[in-house]
Amino acid sequence: MTRLMRIEKWCLWGHVLSMAFGLAGLLWVMPHPEILQYLPAGPVLYRWSMAGGGVIYILLGATAVSLYAYRELGLKALLTFLVPAIAISLSSELSGTSTGFPFGDYTYLNGLGYKIAGLVPFTIPLSWFYLGISSYLLARGGLMNRVSSVWRQGAAIAVGALLLMSWDFVLDPAMSQTAMPFWYWHQPGAFFGMPYENFAGWFFTGMIFMAVAATFWRRNEQVQGLTRRRLTLPLVMYLANFAFAMFMSMGGGIFTPILLGLIVGAIPAIVCWLLAPDKTDASLETATASQAKVPIVEMAATPAAASK
C-alpha cells in the first residue's frame, strides 16, 4: 500500500506540473516563440507539449484518482463509479458530436489523443471520471457524513453535478475560444461562444452517473466517514483543474465565467471540504460511541476504561 501511495503522489504532482507546463507553453511561449532559443531543448519540449501534453496530464490525473479511490474506498467502489462515469459520459459525448444532443453542435480538434469512432478523444471520458468522482466525494463529504438520508443523498448528487458543471463554466471558453482551441462550436452560443444547453448537458450527464454510483455505494461501508483528510486529494484535484481553466481563460481575456465558476464551483468545493468532519471530530465520535457501550458500573470500577 505504501508503494501505491507513493505512485499516487507522483501521479498527482505530475498531473499538476504537466498542467503548469502546458500553461507556460500556451500562454507564454506561443505568443513569444523567440523565447525557445534561450531554453535548453526548447523547440523539442514545446513540440512535445503541444502534441501530447493534454493526453499526459489527463492520464496522470485519472491514474492518481484511481489509485486514491482504490486505496481509500476499495476496488468495488472504484469500479462502480469508473465504469458508469466512462460509459455514460462517452455516450453523451458521442451523441453530442454526432447529433448535437445534449451539449450542442461541436467538434473536437487535435491535441487530446486518439478519437473514439473518429469523434471523441479517449481522454475525455477519463476527465469526466476523475473530476466527476472528485466533485461527488466533496459533495458527499460535506452533506452526508453526519446525517444520511434519501434527501441528503439526492442533494449530494445534485451538488456534485453542479461542481462538475461549474468547472466547465471556466474550462469551455478557455479551450474553445483562445489561440489554440481543442474543440469548436459549429453554432457559437450566447455564453462566451457556448450554448446554454451545454450546461444542462453537463449537469444531467454528471448527475446520472453519480446517481448510478450512489446506488451501488449505498451499502458500502468504505465510502462512509469521509473526513477532511480523506477528501484532501479530491479537493486538490478539483482546485488544480479549476486553476488550470482559470488561467487559460484569463490568458484569453475571458473573466465573467471565472467569477461564475468561483461562486458555484471552487468556493462550494472548499465549503464542502470544511463541512466534512476533521480527524479529531471523527475520533471523538468513535470514542464517545465506544464509551456508550461500556456499562456504567464497569466504568466506575475501572477508571482507566473511561479514558479509552
C-alpha positions as CSV (number, residue, x, y, z in Angstrom):
1,M,0.0,0.0,0.0
2,T,2.9,2.4,0.7
3,R,4.2,1.9,-2.8
4,L,0.7,2.6,-4.2
5,M,0.6,5.8,-2.1
6,R,4.0,6.9,-3.5
7,I,2.9,6.3,-7.1
8,E,-0.4,8.1,-6.4
9,K,1.5,11.1,-5.1
10,W,3.9,11.1,-8.1
11,C,1.0,11.0,-10.5
12,L,-0.8,13.8,-8.7
13,W,2.2,16.1,-8.8
14,G,3.0,15.0,-12.3
15,H,-0.6,16.0,-13.2
16,V,-0.3,19.4,-11.6
17,L,3.2,20.0,-13.1
18,S,2.1,18.9,-16.6
19,M,-0.8,21.4,-16.4
20,A,1.6,24.1,-15.4
21,F,4.0,23.2,-18.2
22,G,1.1,23.3,-20.7
23,L,0.0,26.7,-19.4
24,A,3.5,28.0,-19.9
25,G,3.5,26.8,-23.5
26,L,0.1,28.1,-24.4
27,L,0.2,31.5,-22.5
28,W,3.9,32.4,-22.5
29,V,5.8,30.6,-25.3
30,M,3.1,30.6,-28.0
31,P,2.8,34.4,-28.1
32,H,6.6,34.8,-27.8
33,P,8.2,31.9,-29.8
34,E,11.6,33.7,-29.7
35,I,11.9,32.5,-26.0
36,L,12.5,29.0,-27.3
37,Q,16.0,29.8,-28.5
38,Y,17.0,30.7,-24.9
39,L,15.7,27.4,-23.4
40,P,17.7,24.1,-23.5
41,A,15.9,21.8,-26.0
42,G,13.2,24.5,-26.1
43,P,11.7,23.7,-29.6
44,V,11.6,20.0,-28.8
45,L,9.9,20.4,-25.4
46,Y,7.4,22.9,-27.0
47,R,6.5,20.5,-29.8
48,W,6.1,17.6,-27.3
49,S,3.9,19.8,-25.1
50,M,1.6,20.8,-27.9
51,A,1.4,17.3,-29.3
52,G,0.9,15.2,-26.2
53,G,0.7,17.5,-23.1
54,G,-3.1,17.3,-22.9
55,V,-3.0,13.5,-23.1
56,I,-0.3,13.2,-20.4
57,Y,-2.0,15.4,-17.8
58,I,-5.3,13.7,-18.2
59,L,-3.8,10.2,-17.9
60,L,-1.8,11.2,-14.8
61,G,-4.9,12.7,-13.2
62,A,-7.0,9.6,-13.9
63,T,-4.3,7.4,-12.6
64,A,-3.8,9.4,-9.4
65,V,-7.6,9.4,-8.7
66,S,-7.9,5.7,-9.5
67,L,-5.2,4.8,-7.0
68,Y,-6.6,7.1,-4.4
69,A,-10.1,5.6,-4.8
70,Y,-8.8,2.1,-4.7
71,R,-6.8,2.9,-1.5
72,E,-9.5,4.9,0.3
73,L,-12.7,3.4,-1.0
74,G,-11.9,-0.1,-2.2
75,L,-11.9,-1.7,-5.6
76,K,-15.7,-2.2,-5.7
77,A,-16.4,1.5,-5.1
78,L,-13.8,2.5,-7.7
79,L,-15.2,0.3,-10.4
80,T,-18.9,1.1,-9.7
81,F,-18.0,4.8,-10.3
82,L,-15.4,4.5,-13.0
83,V,-17.5,2.2,-15.3
84,P,-20.7,4.3,-15.3
85,A,-18.8,7.6,-15.5
86,I,-16.9,6.5,-18.6
87,A,-19.8,4.7,-20.3
88,I,-22.4,7.4,-19.7
89,S,-20.1,10.4,-20.4
90,L,-18.7,8.7,-23.6
91,S,-22.3,8.0,-24.8
92,S,-23.2,11.7,-24.2
93,E,-20.1,12.9,-26.0
94,L,-20.6,10.6,-28.9
95,S,-24.2,11.8,-29.1
96,G,-23.2,15.4,-28.8
97,T,-20.5,15.3,-31.5
98,S,-22.8,13.4,-33.9
99,T,-26.3,14.8,-33.3
100,G,-25.7,18.0,-31.1
101,F,-27.6,16.5,-28.1
102,P,-27.2,17.1,-25.2
103,F,-24.4,19.7,-25.4
104,G,-24.9,21.5,-28.7
105,D,-23.2,21.1,-32.1
106,Y,-19.4,20.9,-31.6
107,T,-16.3,19.0,-32.9
108,Y,-13.1,18.0,-31.2
109,L,-9.9,19.1,-32.8
110,N,-6.4,17.6,-32.2
111,G,-4.3,17.6,-29.1
112,L,-6.3,15.3,-26.8
113,G,-5.3,11.9,-28.2
114,Y,-6.9,9.2,-30.3
115,K,-10.6,9.7,-31.2
116,I,-13.1,7.0,-30.4
117,A,-15.2,6.5,-33.6
118,G,-13.3,9.4,-35.0
119,L,-15.3,11.8,-32.8
120,V,-14.3,11.8,-29.1
121,P,-10.7,11.7,-27.8
122,F,-10.3,8.8,-25.5
123,T,-9.1,11.1,-22.8
124,I,-12.4,13.0,-22.5
125,P,-14.3,10.2,-20.6
126,L,-11.3,9.9,-18.3
127,S,-11.5,13.6,-17.4
128,W,-15.3,13.1,-16.7
129,F,-14.3,10.3,-14.4
130,Y,-11.6,11.9,-12.3
131,L,-13.3,15.3,-12.0
132,G,-16.7,13.6,-11.5
133,I,-15.6,11.4,-8.6
134,S,-13.7,14.3,-7.0
135,S,-16.8,16.5,-7.2
136,Y,-19.1,13.9,-5.9
137,L,-16.9,12.9,-3.0
138,L,-16.5,16.5,-1.9
139,A,-20.3,17.0,-2.0
140,R,-20.9,13.7,-0.2
141,G,-18.4,14.5,2.5
142,G,-20.0,17.9,3.1
143,L,-23.6,16.8,3.1
144,M,-23.8,13.1,4.1
145,N,-21.3,12.5,6.9
146,R,-23.3,13.5,10.0
147,V,-26.9,12.6,8.8
148,S,-27.5,10.2,5.9
149,S,-30.9,10.2,4.3
150,V,-32.5,9.9,0.9
151,W,-32.8,13.7,0.7
152,R,-29.2,14.3,1.6
153,Q,-28.1,11.7,-0.9
154,G,-30.1,13.5,-3.6
155,A,-28.6,16.8,-2.5
156,A,-25.0,15.3,-2.7
157,I,-25.7,14.1,-6.2
158,A,-27.0,17.5,-7.3
159,V,-24.2,19.4,-5.7
160,G,-21.6,17.0,-7.1
161,A,-23.1,17.6,-10.6
162,L,-23.1,21.3,-10.0
163,L,-19.4,21.3,-9.0
164,L,-18.6,19.3,-12.2
165,M,-20.7,21.7,-14.4
166,S,-19.1,24.8,-12.8
167,W,-15.6,23.6,-13.8
168,D,-16.9,23.7,-17.4
169,F,-18.0,27.3,-16.9
170,V,-14.4,28.2,-16.9
171,L,-12.9,25.4,-19.0
172,D,-15.0,25.6,-22.1
173,P,-14.3,29.2,-23.1
174,A,-10.6,28.7,-22.5
175,M,-10.5,25.5,-24.6
176,S,-12.6,26.6,-27.5
177,Q,-12.2,30.4,-27.8
178,T,-8.5,31.0,-27.2
179,A,-5.4,30.9,-29.5
180,M,-5.1,27.1,-29.6
181,P,-8.6,25.6,-29.4
182,F,-9.2,21.9,-28.6
183,W,-12.8,21.9,-29.9
184,Y,-15.0,24.4,-31.7
185,W,-18.8,25.1,-31.8
186,H,-20.4,25.0,-35.2
187,Q,-23.1,27.4,-33.9
188,P,-21.5,29.5,-31.2
189,G,-23.8,30.2,-28.3
190,A,-24.6,33.3,-26.3
191,F,-22.4,32.5,-23.3
192,F,-18.9,33.2,-24.5
193,G,-19.4,31.0,-27.5
194,M,-21.2,28.2,-25.6
195,P,-24.9,27.4,-26.0
196,Y,-26.8,27.3,-22.7
197,E,-27.8,23.7,-23.4
198,N,-24.2,22.8,-22.9
199,F,-24.5,23.4,-19.1
200,A,-27.7,21.4,-18.9
201,G,-25.9,18.5,-20.7
202,W,-23.0,18.7,-18.3
203,F,-25.2,18.8,-15.2
204,F,-27.5,15.9,-16.2
205,T,-24.8,13.7,-17.6
206,G,-22.8,14.1,-14.3
207,M,-25.9,13.6,-12.2
208,I,-26.9,10.4,-14.0
209,F,-23.6,8.6,-13.5
210,M,-23.3,9.9,-9.9
211,A,-26.7,8.6,-9.1
212,V,-25.8,5.2,-10.6
213,A,-22.6,5.1,-8.4
214,A,-24.6,6.2,-5.3
215,T,-27.0,3.3,-5.8
216,F,-24.0,0.9,-5.8
217,W,-22.4,2.7,-2.9
218,R,-25.5,2.6,-0.7
219,R,-24.4,-0.3,1.5
220,N,-20.6,0.1,1.1
221,E,-19.1,0.9,4.5
222,Q,-15.8,2.1,2.9
223,V,-17.4,5.2,1.4
224,Q,-18.7,6.3,4.7
225,G,-17.0,8.6,7.2
226,L,-15.3,10.9,4.6
227,T,-13.1,13.1,6.8
228,R,-11.2,16.2,5.5
229,R,-8.0,14.1,5.4
230,R,-9.7,11.5,3.2
231,L,-11.0,14.3,1.0
232,T,-7.7,16.2,0.5
233,L,-6.8,14.6,-2.8
234,P,-10.3,15.3,-4.4
235,L,-10.1,18.9,-3.2
236,V,-6.6,19.3,-4.6
237,M,-7.6,17.7,-7.9
238,Y,-10.7,19.9,-8.3
239,L,-8.9,23.1,-7.4
240,A,-5.9,22.4,-9.6
241,N,-8.0,21.7,-12.6
242,F,-10.1,24.8,-11.9
243,A,-6.9,26.9,-11.6
244,F,-5.7,25.5,-15.0
245,A,-9.0,26.5,-16.6
246,M,-9.0,29.9,-14.8
247,F,-5.5,30.8,-16.1
248,M,-6.4,29.7,-19.6
249,S,-9.5,31.9,-19.5
250,M,-7.5,34.8,-18.1
251,G,-4.9,34.4,-20.9
252,G,-7.8,34.8,-23.4
253,G,-9.2,37.8,-21.7
254,I,-12.3,35.9,-20.5
255,F,-13.3,36.8,-16.9
256,T,-17.0,36.5,-16.3
257,P,-17.0,32.7,-16.4
258,I,-14.2,32.7,-13.9
259,L,-16.4,34.6,-11.4
260,L,-19.4,32.3,-12.0
261,G,-17.1,29.3,-11.6
262,L,-15.8,30.6,-8.3
263,I,-19.2,31.3,-6.9
264,V,-20.8,28.0,-7.8
265,G,-17.8,25.7,-8.1
266,A,-14.5,26.5,-6.3
267,I,-15.9,28.1,-3.2
268,P,-18.6,25.5,-2.7
269,A,-16.0,22.8,-3.1
270,I,-13.9,24.3,-0.3
271,V,-17.0,24.7,1.8
272,C,-17.9,21.0,1.3
273,W,-14.4,20.1,2.4
274,L,-14.7,22.3,5.5
275,L,-18.1,20.8,6.4
276,A,-16.7,17.3,6.4
277,P,-15.6,16.2,9.9
278,D,-11.9,16.5,10.7
279,K,-9.8,13.8,12.2
280,T,-10.4,15.0,15.7
281,D,-14.1,15.1,15.3
282,A,-14.2,11.6,13.9
283,S,-12.0,10.2,16.7
284,L,-14.2,11.9,19.3
285,E,-17.3,10.4,17.9
286,T,-15.8,7.0,17.8
287,A,-14.5,7.3,21.4
288,T,-18.0,8.6,22.5
289,A,-19.7,5.6,20.9
290,S,-17.2,3.2,22.4
291,Q,-17.8,4.7,25.9
292,A,-21.5,4.5,25.5
293,K,-21.2,0.7,25.1
294,V,-19.3,0.3,28.4
295,P,-21.6,-0.4,31.4
296,I,-21.6,2.4,34.0
297,V,-20.7,0.0,36.8
298,E,-17.7,-1.3,34.9
299,M,-16.5,2.3,34.2
300,A,-16.8,3.2,37.9
301,A,-14.9,0.0,38.9
302,T,-12.1,0.5,36.4
303,P,-11.3,4.3,35.9
304,A,-8.8,3.5,33.2
305,A,-11.6,2.3,31.0
306,A,-13.1,5.8,30.9
307,S,-10.0,7.2,29.3
308,K,-10.0,4.8,26.3
